[in-house]
Every structure is written in C-alpha cells, then in structure tokens.
Amino acid sequence: MIQRIYIDTSVIGGCFDEEFEEWSNLLFNDFKLNKRIAVVSDITIDELSDAPVQVQENFKTIPDKSLEIIVVNTEARKLADLYILENAVSRKFYEDALHIAISTINQVNVLASWNFKHIVNLERIRLYNAVNLKNGYNILEIRTPREIIKFNDDED
C-alpha cells in the first residue's frame, strides 16, 4: 500500500532551506516517482499563495497521480476547535490545528512538518492524540520528513 503523507507548507518550503532541504527534497522525489502520495488541504494551497514563487513552483512539480487535495469541512473545524479547547494549541494557531484535524479525519499514514513549535512537538502530539482518542478518532503519526525518509531507508 502506498503511503499517504500530509504535508504542510513547511515541507514544501523546506526544499529551499539549508537545514531541511535534503530531507524535504528526498520526500518530494518519492512523490515525483509515485512512491508516496502527497496529501494537502485547501488550507495548504491558500498558505502557498503567500509563499515565494520558487516554493509555489516546487509544489507544482508533484504529479497529479501523486497528489491528493482535501477540502476542510465542518468535521475538521469541530475537531480543530476541540484541540484548542483542550489546550493542545492556542486559537492563534488555528490553521495548525486544522492541519492536524484534516490529517486525522482523512486517516493519512503520517503528517510531515518542520513546524516544531505547534505540530512536531512531543507534548502537543500527545495532546492532539488524546483529543483524537477521546472523540473516537485514531492516533495520528506526526513526523519530520527526515524521520519518514530515514525509517524507510533503514528497512531497505
């Protein structure tokens, strides 16, 4: 089964960041080779409109067959509100909560991000998943592209 990986804008922009480019580009190569499916939401696409042109163009290199676009719905908004209510993240970072909620509801294999403050953060991951379990959802794997690539490289 091909992995469905939700990516936020930090992963897309990470292809041009010295600290993250190696791992973001390796993940993008997997998308281009149809080894994995890049899952994004309309939130991500909206965020990209404010990104530098090179980041926007990089996103367009993902082939249609390796791309899944999900639209935010009422269920995702309600779950994001629950994350805020349970103090997993503050209302100021509602879009980050939406990324988590969309990924959870659509049962992606893993959410990839370089956002260490609000997404790839052990305490927050525990809180997000506590809310998920309390409300009948599955646990969501949240990792950096490096962790995703390294894990699979170790299996080869």
Secondary structure, 3 states (H helix, E strand, C coil): CCEEEEECHHHHHHCCCCCCHHHHHHHHHHHHCCCEEEEEEHHHHHHHCCCCHHHHHHHCCCCHHHEEEECCCHHHHHHHHHHHHCCCCCHHHHHHHHHHHHHHHCCCCEEECCCCCCCCCHHHHHHHHHHHHHCCCCCCCEECHHHHHHHHHHHC
